[in-house]
Every structure is written in structure tokens, then in C-alpha cells.
Amino acid sequence: MLRQMFVDHPESVGESYAQHFMVALGFAATMLVTGLALVVHAVVPGLFVRTGSVAITGLHDRMIAHRRRARAGGITAPDALEWVI
């Protein structure tokens, strides 16, 4: 059960637990900051006009690029604090 919770998924994407932790934390940080910007955008539509679409595109590109590196065997963990905004 513990292996399934902590090891199986990171291994399935070609990462160690620590690497997966940092990558997931980077995605979470980007999503949190983007979410806050979008709350401001909801109140003042003229602010952060492209923030959501840029963040989503950036996260998608990071995930797809990482998946391709994993399949090719050349895993490198992206910078966990790489901000899209």
C-alpha cells in the first residue's frame, strides 16, 4: 500500500519521489499564483488578461516536454519554482 502511494506513480513518469515532489510542487505554486491573479481578474477584468491562458499553456508544455524526456530516457526535473506569470 505505501509503495503504491509513494513510489509507483513517480516511477511511472520516470521520477524519484523527491523529483516528483519538486515537479508537483512547482505546478501547485504556479496554479496557486495563477488562481489568485484570476480572482483579481474576475473583479477587474482589465488586469491579468492573459495570465490564465499563458499559465495553462505553460503547464501543459512543461508536462508534455517532461513526458517526452521520460520516454526518451533523459529525465531532468524542471525548476520547481519556474513561474509562468
Secondary structure, DSSP 8 states (H G I E B T S, - for coil): -HHIIIIIHHHHTT--HHHHHHHHHHHHHHHHHHHHHHHHHHHSTTSSTTHHHHHHHHHHHHHHHHHHHHHHT------TT----
